[in-house]
Amino acid sequence: MAPIIEMHDVRKTYATGAVEVEALRGVSLTIGDGEFVAIAGPSGSGKSTLMHILGCLDVPTSGSYRLAGGDVGTLPESHLAMIRNRRIGFVFQQFNLLASMTALRNVELPLAYAGVPRQERRERAAESLARVGLADRMTHRPGELSGGQQQRVAVARALVTGPSLILADEPTGNLDSASSADVLGLFTELHAAGRTIVLITHEHDIAARAQRTVLMHDGAVAEGVLVP
């Protein structure tokens, strides 16, 4: 299994006034293409900072990060934006859907940013919504959908560009238990279809749905936590 994520001694330091805070302290991590990995840990453990670097939303202070074989740690913002749009699909706790737009239009947005022609992006967005079981909800706005359905729209949006990596940051945090099980089942299906999924969570029962768990503690990967 070829690696899609390769991190070596990644550190991230933030300056808060005269104080420097080391959010990541020498993280080394490898995730294979097609794996389903949970990154777990309590608040303040560094998992959100790690997710931002994995998603090219931030860059390391030091260390190296290679995504699908390419070193992305020192790329300019314009290149990082292109990677975020075309190679990474994001699913967030807050859904981040535009309330004034239908499910179809929300899913189309990454394709619009990428300059895909209108008819093609409509077709691809409709196909992505059908894939997550929302073929009959394409014209509904977020306020007309349940929390679980809104998160499925967010997953469809993450999938529509055909990314090599899906990053899900606390994707069940705002859902009830039934909707959480529904969304986690969808991630399991996507993984079975060959997608690489990295799931950020602080809940051990959610992390247990992944193939293995990486536990973060005080900005570092805790010893002996690559759980099969």
MIDOSE-1310 file (N, C-alpha, C; in nm, 2 decimals, decimal comma, always signed):
residues 228
mapi	+0,09/-0,12/+0,00/+0,00/+0,00/+0,00/+0,09/+0,12/+0,00; +0,08/+0,20/-0,11/+0,16/+0,32/-0,12/+0,11/+0,43/-0,02; +0,20/+0,51/+0,04/+0,15/+0,61/+0,14/+0,09/+0,73/+0,06; -0,01/+0,78/+0,12/-0,07/+0,91/+0,06/-0,03/+1,02/+0,15
iemh	-0,01/+1,00/+0,28/+0,04/+1,10/+0,38/+0,17/+1,05/+0,44; +0,27/+1,14/+0,43/+0,40/+1,11/+0,50/+0,44/+1,24/+0,57; +0,44/+1,23/+0,70/+0,49/+1,34/+0,79/+0,61/+1,30/+0,86; +0,71/+1,39/+0,87/+0,83/+1,35/+0,95/+0,87/+1,47/+1,04
dvrk	+0,86/+1,45/+1,17/+0,91/+1,55/+1,27/+0,84/+1,69/+1,24; +0,71/+1,69/+1,22/+0,64/+1,81/+1,20/+0,61/+1,88/+1,33; +0,65/+2,01/+1,33/+0,63/+2,10/+1,44/+0,55/+2,22/+1,40; +0,47/+2,27/+1,49/+0,39/+2,39/+1,46/+0,39/+2,48/+1,58
tyat	+0,44/+2,60/+1,57/+0,45/+2,69/+1,68/+0,38/+2,82/+1,65; +0,29/+2,86/+1,74/+0,22/+2,98/+1,73/+0,27/+3,09/+1,83; +0,28/+3,21/+1,78/+0,32/+3,32/+1,87/+0,20/+3,39/+1,92; +0,18/+3,40/+2,05/+0,08/+3,47/+2,12/+0,14/+3,58/+2,20
gave	+0,15/+3,70/+2,14/+0,22/+3,81/+2,20/+0,37/+3,77/+2,21; +0,42/+3,77/+2,33/+0,56/+3,74/+2,35/+0,58/+3,59/+2,38; +0,46/+3,52/+2,39/+0,47/+3,37/+2,43/+0,45/+3,29/+2,30; +0,54/+3,19/+2,29/+0,53/+3,09/+2,18/+0,46/+2,96/+2,24
veal	+0,36/+2,91/+2,16/+0,29/+2,79/+2,20/+0,33/+2,68/+2,09; +0,38/+2,57/+2,14/+0,41/+2,46/+2,04/+0,30/+2,37/+2,04; +0,22/+2,38/+1,93/+0,09/+2,30/+1,91/+0,12/+2,16/+1,87; +0,22/+2,14/+1,78/+0,27/+2,01/+1,74/+0,42/+2,00/+1,77
rgvs	+0,45/+1,88/+1,83/+0,59/+1,86/+1,88/+0,65/+1,74/+1,82; +0,69/+1,75/+1,69/+0,76/+1,65/+1,63/+0,68/+1,53/+1,59; +0,57/+1,55/+1,51/+0,47/+1,45/+1,47/+0,53/+1,38/+1,35; +0,54/+1,25/+1,35/+0,57/+1,17/+1,24/+0,46/+1,07/+1,22
ltig	+0,41/+1,06/+1,09/+0,29/+0,99/+1,07/+0,29/+0,94/+0,92; +0,25/+0,82/+0,90/+0,23/+0,77/+0,76/+0,09/+0,70/+0,75; +0,02/+0,74/+0,64/-0,11/+0,69/+0,62/-0,11/+0,64/+0,47; -0,15/+0,51/+0,46/-0,15/+0,45/+0,33/-0,27/+0,49/+0,24
dgef	-0,25/+0,48/+0,11/-0,36/+0,51/+0,02/-0,47/+0,40/+0,04; -0,59/+0,45/+0,06/-0,71/+0,36/+0,09/-0,73/+0,33/+0,23; -0,65/+0,38/+0,33/-0,68/+0,35/+0,47/-0,79/+0,44/+0,52; -0,84/+0,39/+0,64/-0,94/+0,47/+0,71/-0,88/+0,48/+0,85
vaia	-0,83/+0,60/+0,89/-0,76/+0,63/+1,01/-0,83/+0,73/+1,09; -0,85/+0,71/+1,22/-0,90/+0,81/+1,31/-0,78/+0,87/+1,39; -0,79/+1,00/+1,40/-0,69/+1,08/+1,49/-0,77/+1,13/+1,60; -0,74/+1,07/+1,72/-0,82/+1,10/+1,84/-0,74/+1,17/+1,95
gpsg	-0,81/+1,23/+2,04/-0,74/+1,29/+2,15/-0,83/+1,40/+2,21; -0,80/+1,44/+2,34/-0,88/+1,54/+2,41/-0,86/+1,68/+2,35; -0,94/+1,77/+2,39/-0,92/+1,91/+2,35/-0,79/+1,96/+2,39; -0,72/+2,03/+2,30/-0,58/+2,08/+2,33/-0,47/+1,98/+2,30
sgks	-0,51/+1,86/+2,24/-0,40/+1,76/+2,22/-0,32/+1,78/+2,09; -0,37/+1,87/+2,00/-0,31/+1,90/+1,88/-0,37/+1,84/+1,76; -0,48/+1,77/+1,77/-0,54/+1,70/+1,66/-0,60/+1,80/+1,56; -0,66/+1,91/+1,60/-0,71/+2,01/+1,51/-0,60/+2,08/+1,43
tlmh	-0,49/+2,11/+1,50/-0,37/+2,17/+1,43/-0,32/+2,07/+1,33; -0,31/+1,94/+1,36/-0,27/+1,84/+1,27/-0,36/+1,83/+1,15; -0,49/+1,84/+1,17/-0,59/+1,83/+1,07/-0,57/+1,95/+0,97; -0,54/+2,07/+1,02/-0,52/+2,19/+0,94/-0,40/+2,17/+0,85
ilgc	-0,30/+2,11/+0,90/-0,18/+2,09/+0,82/-0,20/+1,98/+0,72; -0,27/+1,87/+0,76/-0,30/+1,76/+0,66/-0,39/+1,82/+0,55; -0,48/+1,91/+0,58/-0,56/+1,97/+0,48/-0,51/+2,08/+0,40; -0,38/+2,11/+0,42/-0,31/+2,23/+0,36/-0,38/+2,36/+0,39
ldvp	-0,45/+2,37/+0,51/-0,50/+2,49/+0,56/-0,40/+2,57/+0,63; -0,29/+2,51/+0,67/-0,18/+2,57/+0,74/-0,05/+2,49/+0,70; +0,06/+2,55/+0,73/+0,19/+2,48/+0,70/+0,27/+2,46/+0,82; +0,36/+2,36/+0,82/+0,44/+2,34/+0,94/+0,54/+2,45/+0,97
tsgs	+0,58/+2,47/+1,09/+0,69/+2,56/+1,13/+0,82/+2,49/+1,09; +0,83/+2,36/+1,11/+0,94/+2,28/+1,06/+0,90/+2,14/+1,04; +0,98/+2,06/+0,98/+0,95/+1,92/+0,94/+0,90/+1,91/+0,80; +0,87/+1,79/+0,76/+0,82/+1,77/+0,62/+0,68/+1,71/+0,61
yrla	+0,61/+1,75/+0,51/+0,48/+1,68/+0,49/+0,47/+1,66/+0,34; +0,45/+1,53/+0,30/+0,44/+1,49/+0,16/+0,30/+1,43/+0,14; +0,22/+1,48/+0,04/+0,09/+1,43/+0,01/+0,10/+1,37/-0,13; +0,06/+1,24/-0,13/+0,07/+1,16/-0,26/+0,20/+1,18/-0,32
ggdv	+0,31/+1,18/-0,24/+0,45/+1,18/-0,30/+0,50/+1,32/-0,32; +0,42/+1,43/-0,31/+0,47/+1,56/-0,34/+0,49/+1,64/-0,21; +0,59/+1,71/-0,19/+0,62/+1,79/-0,07/+0,53/+1,92/-0,08; +0,44/+1,93/+0,01/+0,34/+2,04/+0,01/+0,38/+2,14/+0,13
gtlp	+0,47/+2,11/+0,21/+0,50/+2,19/+0,33/+0,55/+2,33/+0,30; +0,61/+2,35/+0,18/+0,67/+2,48/+0,16/+0,60/+2,55/+0,03; +0,49/+2,49/-0,01/+0,43/+2,55/-0,13/+0,36/+2,69/-0,10; +0,35/+2,78/-0,20/+0,28/+2,90/-0,18/+0,13/+2,88/-0,17
eshl	+0,06/+2,98/-0,11/-0,08/+2,97/-0,09/-0,16/+2,94/-0,21; -0,12/+2,99/-0,33/-0,20/+2,96/-0,45/-0,19/+2,81/-0,48; -0,08/+2,75/-0,46/-0,07/+2,61/-0,49/-0,15/+2,53/-0,38; -0,14/+2,57/-0,26/-0,22/+2,50/-0,15/-0,37/+2,51/-0,18
amir	-0,41/+2,62/-0,23/-0,56/+2,64/-0,26/-0,60/+2,54/-0,37; -0,51/+2,52/-0,47/-0,54/+2,43/-0,58/-0,55/+2,29/-0,52; -0,46/+2,25/-0,43/-0,46/+2,12/-0,37/-0,59/+2,10/-0,29; -0,62/+2,20/-0,21/-0,75/+2,19/-0,13/-0,87/+2,17/-0,22
nrri	-0,87/+2,23/-0,33/-0,99/+2,23/-0,42/-1,00/+2,10/-0,49; -0,89/+2,04/-0,53/-0,89/+1,93/-0,63/-0,85/+1,79/-0,57; -0,78/+1,79/-0,46/-0,72/+1,67/-0,41/-0,77/+1,63/-0,27; -0,83/+1,72/-0,20/-0,88/+1,70/-0,06/-1,03/+1,73/-0,05
gfvf	-1,10/+1,64/+0,01/-1,24/+1,67/+0,04/-1,26/+1,69/+0,19; -1,33/+1,80/+0,23/-1,34/+1,84/+0,37/-1,49/+1,81/+0,42; -1,50/+1,76/+0,54/-1,63/+1,74/+0,60/-1,61/+1,80/+0,74; -1,69/+1,90/+0,78/-1,67/+1,97/+0,91/-1,79/+1,94/+1,00
qqfn	-1,77/+1,96/+1,13/-1,88/+1,95/+1,23/-2,00/+2,04/+1,20; -1,97/+2,16/+1,15/-2,08/+2,26/+1,14/-2,14/+2,25/+1,00; -2,11/+2,16/+0,92/-2,17/+2,14/+0,78/-2,12/+2,24/+0,68; -2,12/+2,37/+0,72/-2,07/+2,48/+0,64/-2,14/+2,48/+0,50
llas	-2,27/+2,47/+0,51/-2,36/+2,48/+0,39/-2,41/+2,62/+0,38; -2,43/+2,67/+0,26/-2,49/+2,80/+0,24/-2,64/+2,79/+0,24; -2,70/+2,86/+0,34/-2,85/+2,84/+0,37/-2,94/+2,88/+0,25; -2,89/+2,98/+0,17/-2,97/+3,03/+0,06/-2,97/+2,94/-0,07
mtal	-2,88/+2,84/-0,07/-2,86/+2,75/-0,19/-2,92/+2,61/-0,16; -2,97/+2,55/-0,27/-3,02/+2,42/-0,26/-2,90/+2,32/-0,24; -2,93/+2,20/-0,20/-2,83/+2,10/-0,19/-2,74/+2,08/-0,31; -2,81/+2,08/-0,43/-2,74/+2,07/-0,55/-2,64/+2,19/-0,57
rnve	-2,68/+2,31/-0,55/-2,59/+2,42/-0,56/-2,48/+2,42/-0,46; -2,51/+2,38/-0,34/-2,40/+2,37/-0,24/-2,29/+2,27/-0,29; -2,33/+2,16/-0,34/-2,24/+2,05/-0,39/-2,16/+2,10/-0,51; -2,22/+2,18/-0,59/-2,16/+2,24/-0,71/-2,04/+2,33/-0,68
lpla	-2,04/+2,40/-0,56/-1,95/+2,51/-0,54/-1,80/+2,48/-0,56; -1,75/+2,36/-0,52/-1,61/+2,34/-0,54/-1,58/+2,33/-0,69; -1,67/+2,28/-0,77/-1,65/+2,27/-0,91/-1,66/+2,41/-0,98; -1,74/+2,49/-0,93/-1,75/+2,63/-0,98/-1,62/+2,70/-0,95
yagv	-1,56/+2,69/-0,83/-1,43/+2,75/-0,80/-1,32/+2,69/-0,89; -1,34/+2,57/-0,94/-1,24/+2,50/-1,02/-1,26/+2,54/-1,17; -1,36/+2,61/-1,20/-1,39/+2,66/-1,34/-1,45/+2,55/-1,43; -1,52/+2,45/-1,36/-1,59/+2,35/-1,44/-1,72/+2,41/-1,50
prqe	-1,74/+2,38/-1,63/-1,86/+2,43/-1,70/-1,99/+2,40/-1,63; -2,09/+2,48/-1,64/-2,22/+2,47/-1,56/-2,28/+2,34/-1,58; -2,30/+2,29/-1,70/-2,37/+2,17/-1,72/-2,30/+2,05/-1,66; -2,17/+2,05/-1,68/-2,09/+1,94/-1,62/-2,09/+1,94/-1,47
rrer	-2,09/+2,05/-1,41/-2,09/+2,06/-1,26/-2,22/+2,02/-1,21; -2,33/+2,05/-1,28/-2,47/+2,01/-1,24/-2,48/+1,86/-1,24; -2,43/+1,80/-1,35/-2,43/+1,65/-1,36/-2,35/+1,58/-1,25; -2,23/+1,64/-1,23/-2,14/+1,57/-1,13/-2,20/+1,59/-0,99
aaes	-2,26/+1,71/-0,96/-2,32/+1,73/-0,83/-2,44/+1,64/-0,80; -2,52/+1,62/-0,91/-2,63/+1,53/-0,89/-2,59/+1,39/-0,87; -2,49/+1,35/-0,94/-2,43/+1,21/-0,92/-2,38/+1,20/-0,78; -2,31/+1,30/-0,73/-2,25/+1,29/-0,59/-2,36/+1,28/-0,49
larv	-2,47/+1,36/-0,50/-2,58/+1,35/-0,41/-2,65/+1,22/-0,42; -2,67/+1,17/-0,54/-2,73/+1,03/-0,55/-2,64/+0,93/-0,48; -2,51/+0,94/-0,48/-2,42/+0,85/-0,42/-2,44/+0,84/-0,27; -2,48/+0,96/-0,21/-2,50/+0,96/-0,06/-2,64/+0,94/-0,02
glad	-2,73/+0,90/-0,12/-2,87/+0,87/-0,09/-2,96/+0,99/-0,09; -2,92/+1,10/-0,15/-3,00/+1,22/-0,15/-3,05/+1,26/-0,29; -3,08/+1,17/-0,38/-3,12/+1,20/-0,51/-3,26/+1,27/-0,51; -3,34/+1,25/-0,40/-3,47/+1,31/-0,39/-3,47/+1,44/-0,31
rmth	-3,35/+1,49/-0,27/-3,34/+1,61/-0,19/-3,26/+1,72/-0,25; -3,23/+1,70/-0,38/-3,14/+1,80/-0,45/-3,19/+1,94/-0,45; -3,32/+1,96/-0,45/-3,37/+2,10/-0,46/-3,41/+2,16/-0,32; -3,38/+2,08/-0,22/-3,40/+2,13/-0,08/-3,29/+2,21/-0,03
rpge	-3,32/+2,32/+0,04/-3,22/+2,40/+0,11/-3,19/+2,34/+0,24; -3,07/+2,38/+0,30/-3,03/+2,32/+0,43/-3,13/+2,32/+0,54; -3,21/+2,43/+0,55/-3,31/+2,44/+0,65/-3,42/+2,35/+0,64; -3,43/+2,28/+0,52/-3,54/+2,19/+0,50/-3,49/+2,04/+0,51
lsgg	-3,37/+2,03/+0,56/-3,31/+1,89/+0,57/-3,27/+1,87/+0,72; -3,27/+1,74/+0,76/-3,23/+1,70/+0,89/-3,08/+1,72/+0,91; -3,03/+1,71/+1,03/-2,89/+1,73/+1,05/-2,81/+1,62/+0,98; -2,86/+1,50/+0,99/-2,79/+1,39/+0,91/-2,79/+1,41/+0,76
qqqr	-2,90/+1,46/+0,71/-2,91/+1,49/+0,57/-2,81/+1,60/+0,53; -2,80/+1,70/+0,61/-2,71/+1,81/+0,58/-2,57/+1,76/+0,58; -2,53/+1,67/+0,67/-2,40/+1,62/+0,67/-2,37/+1,53/+0,55; -2,48/+1,47/+0,50/-2,46/+1,39/+0,38/-2,44/+1,48/+0,26
vava	-2,50/+1,60/+0,26/-2,48/+1,70/+0,15/-2,33/+1,74/+0,16; -2,28/+1,76/+0,29/-2,14/+1,80/+0,30/-2,05/+1,69/+0,25; -2,08/+1,57/+0,27/-2,00/+1,46/+0,22/-2,01/+1,45/+0,07; -2,12/+1,48/+0,01/-2,14/+1,48/-0,13/-2,05/+1,59/-0,19
ralv	-2,05/+1,71/-0,12/-1,96/+1,82/-0,17/-1,82/+1,78/-0,16; -1,78/+1,71/-0,05/-1,64/+1,66/-0,04/-1,60/+1,57/-0,15; -1,69/+1,49/-0,20/-1,66/+1,39/-0,30/-1,67/+1,44/-0,44; -1,73/+1,55/-0,47/-1,76/+1,59/-0,60/-1,64/+1,62/-0,69
tgps	-1,53/+1,65/-0,63/-1,41/+1,68/-0,71/-1,33/+1,56/-0,73; -1,37/+1,44/-0,68/-1,29/+1,32/-0,69/-1,16/+1,32/-0,62; -1,16/+1,37/-0,49/-1,03/+1,39/-0,41/-0,97/+1,25/-0,38; -0,84/+1,26/-0,36/-0,77/+1,14/-0,32/-0,77/+1,12/-0,17
lila	-0,81/+1,22/-0,09/-0,82/+1,22/+0,05/-0,94/+1,29/+0,10; -1,01/+1,23/+0,20/-1,12/+1,29/+0,27/-1,08/+1,32/+0,41; -1,09/+1,44/+0,46/-1,07/+1,48/+0,60/-1,20/+1,51/+0,66; -1,23/+1,44/+0,77/-1,36/+1,47/+0,84/-1,33/+1,51/+0,98
dept	-1,36/+1,64/+1,01/-1,33/+1,69/+1,14/-1,45/+1,69/+1,23; -1,45/+1,60/+1,33/-1,57/+1,59/+1,42/-1,70/+1,59/+1,34; -1,71/+1,50/+1,24/-1,83/+1,51/+1,15/-1,96/+1,47/+1,22; -1,96/+1,40/+1,33/-2,08/+1,37/+1,40/-2,11/+1,45/+1,53
gnld	-2,03/+1,55/+1,55/-2,04/+1,63/+1,67/-2,17/+1,70/+1,69; -2,24/+1,73/+1,58/-2,37/+1,80/+1,59/-2,49/+1,71/+1,56; -2,47/+1,58/+1,56/-2,57/+1,49/+1,52/-2,62/+1,40/+1,64; -2,74/+1,36/+1,63/-2,79/+1,26/+1,73/-2,73/+1,12/+1,70
sass	-2,76/+1,03/+1,79/-2,69/+0,90/+1,77/-2,73/+0,82/+1,64; -2,86/+0,84/+1,60/-2,91/+0,77/+1,48/-2,84/+0,83/+1,36; -2,84/+0,96/+1,35/-2,77/+1,03/+1,24/-2,62/+1,01/+1,24; -2,56/+1,00/+1,36/-2,42/+0,97/+1,36/-2,39/+0,84/+1,30
advl	-2,47/+0,74/+1,34/-2,45/+0,60/+1,29/-2,47/+0,60/+1,14; -2,56/+0,68/+1,09/-2,59/+0,69/+0,94/-2,47/+0,74/+0,87; -2,41/+0,85/+0,92/-2,30/+0,92/+0,85/-2,17/+0,83/+0,86; -2,15/+0,77/+0,98/-2,04/+0,68/+0,99/-2,05/+0,56/+0,90
glft	-2,17/+0,51/+0,88/-2,19/+0,40/+0,79/-2,15/+0,44/+0,65; -2,18/+0,57/+0,61/-2,14/+0,62/+0,48/-1,99/+0,63/+0,47; -1,92/+0,67/+0,57/-1,77/+0,67/+0,56/-1,72/+0,53/+0,54; -1,78/+0,43/+0,61/-1,74/+0,29/+0,60/-1,76/+0,25/+0,45
elha	-1,87/+0,28/+0,39/-1,90/+0,25/+0,25/-1,79/+0,31/+0,16; -1,76/+0,44/+0,18/-1,66/+0,51/+0,10/-1,53/+0,45/+0,11; -1,49/+0,41/+0,24/-1,36/+0,34/+0,26/-1,36/+0,21/+0,18; -1,47/+0,13/+0,19/-1,48/+0,00/+0,12/-1,47/+0,02/-0,03
agrt	-1,51/+0,14/-0,08/-1,49/+0,17/-0,23/-1,36/+0,22/-0,26; -1,26/+0,23/-0,16/-1,13/+0,26/-0,19/-1,08/+0,40/-0,15; -1,17/+0,48/-0,09/-1,13/+0,62/-0,05/-1,04/+0,61/+0,07; -0,95/+0,71/+0,08/-0,87/+0,73/+0,20/-0,94/+0,83/+0,29
ivli	-0,96/+0,79/+0,41/-1,04/+0,88/+0,50/-0,96/+0,90/+0,63; -0,95/+1,02/+0,67/-0,89/+1,06/+0,80/-1,00/+1,13/+0,88; -1,03/+1,07/+1,00/-1,14/+1,11/+1,08/-1,09/+1,17/+1,21; -1,11/+1,30/+1,24/-1,07/+1,36/+1,36/-1,18/+1,35/+1,46
theh	-1,15/+1,30/+1,58/-1,26/+1,29/+1,68/-1,20/+1,29/+1,82; -1,28/+1,32/+1,92/-1,24/+1,30/+2,06/-1,32/+1,19/+2,13; -1,40/+1,12/+2,05/-1,48/+1,01/+2,10/-1,43/+0,88/+2,06; -1,40/+0,79/+2,16/-1,34/+0,66/+2,13/-1,43/+0,57/+2,05
diaa	-1,56/+0,58/+2,08/-1,65/+0,49/+2,00/-1,66/+0,53/+1,86; -1,64/+0,66/+1,83/-1,64/+0,70/+1,69/-1,51/+0,66/+1,62; -1,40/+0,67/+1,69/-1,27/+0,63/+1,64/-1,26/+0,48/+1,61; -1,34/+0,41/+1,69/-1,34/+0,26/+1,68/-1,39/+0,22/+1,54
raqr	-1,46/+0,30/+1,47/-1,51/+0,27/+1,34/-1,40/+0,26/+1,23; -1,29/+0,32/+1,26/-1,17/+0,33/+1,16/-1,09/+0,20/+1,17; -1,00/+0,18/+1,07/-0,91/+0,07/+1,07/-0,81/+0,07/+1,19; -0,76/+0,19/+1,21/-0,67/+0,21/+1,32/-0,68/+0,35/+1,38
tvlm	-0,63/+0,37/+1,50/-0,64/+0,50/+1,57/-0,51/+0,55/+1,60; -0,49/+0,68/+1,57/-0,36/+0,75/+1,62/-0,41/+0,85/+1,73; -0,35/+0,83/+1,85/-0,39/+0,91/+1,96/-0,29/+1,02/+1,98; -0,35/+1,15/+1,99/-0,27/+1,27/+2,01/-0,27/+1,30/+2,16
hdga	-0,15/+1,35/+2,21/-0,15/+1,39/+2,35/-0,04/+1,50/+2,36; -0,08/+1,62/+2,40/+0,02/+1,73/+2,42/+0,10/+1,76/+2,30; +0,03/+1,76/+2,18/+0,10/+1,79/+2,05/+0,18/+1,69/+1,99; +0,18/+1,56/+2,04/+0,26/+1,46/+1,99/+0,18/+1,33/+1,97
vaeg	+0,22/+1,24/+1,89/+0,16/+1,11/+1,88/+0,20/+1,03/+2,01; +0,10/+0,98/+2,08/+0,14/+0,91/+2,21/+0,19/+0,77/+2,17; +0,28/+0,72/+2,25/+0,35/+0,60/+2,22/+0,25/+0,48/+2,22; +0,28/+0,39/+2,13/+0,20/+0,26/+2,12/+0,06/+0,27/+2,10
vlvp	+0,02/+0,37/+2,01/-0,13/+0,39/+1,99/-0,17/+0,37/+1,85; -0,09/+0,31/+1,77/-0,13/+0,27/+1,63/-0,21/+0,15/+1,65; -0,34/+0,16/+1,68/-0,42/+0,05/+1,72/-0,48/-0,02/+1,59; -0,46/-0,15/+1,57/-0,51/-0,21/+1,45/-0,67/-0,21/+1,45
